[in-house]
Amino acid sequence: MKFATKTIHAGQHPDPTTGAVMTPIYQTSTYVQASPGDHKGYEYSRTGNPTRNALENNIAALENGKFGLCFGSGLAAIDCIIKLLKPGDEVISTNDLYGGSYRIFTTVFEKLGIKFHFTGMSNLNNIESLVNSNTKMIWAETPTNPMLNIADIKGLSLISKKKDLILVVDNTFATPYLQRPLDLGADIVMHSLTKYMGGHSDVVMGGAICKDEKLAEKLYALQNSCGAVPGPQDSFLVLRGIKTLHLRMQRHCENGKVVANFLKEHPKVENVYWPGFTSHVNHNIAKEQMDDFGGMISFDLVGNKLEDAINLVSNTHFFTLAESLGGVESLIGHPASMTHAAIPKAEREKTGVVDSLIRLSVGIEDIDDLIMDLKKALDSL
Ligand SMILES: *Cc1c(COP(=O)(O)O)cnc(C)c1O
């Protein structure tokens, strides 16, 4: 099955009892047993629910994996994956990590005895020097948020295989439409399904996908033991969202390219961060491991003034000022005061999150309206 067919059909078949073409919302916590243990594969909805299972099988197919698991949020998926580890274990991750991932690592799991190292992952040499006998996992994000840094997944997998580590890739920004980390040697792919996969800014959900059966068994045991599963209604919404993933992503990429090039030429704009530019660090790796460059773009302003950035993000009309990303509608954000406000100024500036940095999630509206909107707000600075 090709990708565009999988988005619509994988994991789903007409309902055996009624013939309903769309997977029903099985709004039930429990399932009848004819005699103890004699049931149709479902006992209790924390352990398994047909609507959720359809979605789990769908995301597994999209990532070319074998096993999929869904969670109540992206962070609940992260929580489950890190619980594969034990006190004393060490994880190597990127210094340009999604803020919520950084928070759960440093405020929740460090307390439980797991040690995290954060380094620039654009350069693989930074990683090898941090590996020691306690290292158990590499946690990568590519492209990163908000600087769109690119890590070489194949290169990371060579290091992790040599040292017997688990390589996890947070594939939220790229989605399997653009990048399939398991094919490049990753062991687990993690998603915030809240973003492009759901695609309509109406659900919070997370996912994890792997190929290895032993690893899957451990993850299923944790999912069932810790219990952070999504409900059937939300599972249905994400299943429906994914049916248009390929069409949405195609338009996100097209619009993203036009917006990135427009910003690059605008006299009020200093730097534009978008992996499609040949000047972007690791552009060649992005070109190799991704099928296109996506609709996430960051840029900063000439003069780097905080008030210019605040003015700009408050004056766009179609680019709505809000957290999150990946929905059909365009969003604009100011990382220094929103998503990255918790990180000290000196620390965030080291990775490029300066006062005037602005992040766009370019939606699938008409490109002429989007450009006019940005032009008006930029020209008025
Ligand atoms: C949003 C996001 C998460 C966290 O997912 P939630 O669904 O918000 O819990 C993790 N990683 C990345 C890259 C994200 O954008």
The ligand as an SDF file (V2000), in Angstrom:
LIG
                    3D

 15 15  0  0  0  0  0  0  0  0999 V2000
    3.6480   19.5700   21.0270 C   0  0  0  0  0  0  0  0  0  0  0  0
    4.8760   18.7680   20.9900 C   0  0  0  0  0  0  0  0  0  0  0  0
    5.1240   17.7580   21.9430 C   0  0  0  0  0  0  0  0  0  0  0  0
    4.1920   17.4870   23.1050 C   0  0  0  0  0  0  0  0  0  0  0  0
    2.9480   17.0040   22.6870 O   0  0  0  0  0  0  0  0  0  0  0  0
    1.5590   17.3200   23.4460 P   0  0  0  0  0  0  0  0  0  0  0  0
    0.5650   16.6290   22.5740 O   0  0  0  0  0  0  0  0  0  0  0  0
    1.4180   18.8040   23.5070 O   0  0  0  0  0  0  0  0  0  0  0  0
    1.6700   16.7100   24.8050 O   0  0  0  0  0  0  0  0  0  0  0  0
    6.3030   17.0270   21.8280 C   0  0  0  0  0  0  0  0  0  0  0  0
    7.1900   17.2760   20.8370 N   0  0  0  0  0  0  0  0  0  0  0  0
    6.9780   18.2320   19.9120 C   0  0  0  0  0  0  0  0  0  0  0  0
    7.9970   18.4550   18.8540 C   0  0  0  0  0  0  0  0  0  0  0  0
    5.8320   19.0100   19.9560 C   0  0  0  0  0  0  0  0  0  0  0  0
    5.6480   19.9850   19.0430 O   0  0  0  0  0  0  0  0  0  0  0  0
  1  2  1  0
  2  3  1  0
  2 14  2  0
  3  4  1  0
  3 10  2  0
  4  5  1  0
  5  6  1  0
  6  7  2  0
  6  8  1  0
  6  9  1  0
 10 11  1  0
 11 12  2  0
 12 13  1  0
 12 14  1  0
 14 15  1  0
M  END
$$$$
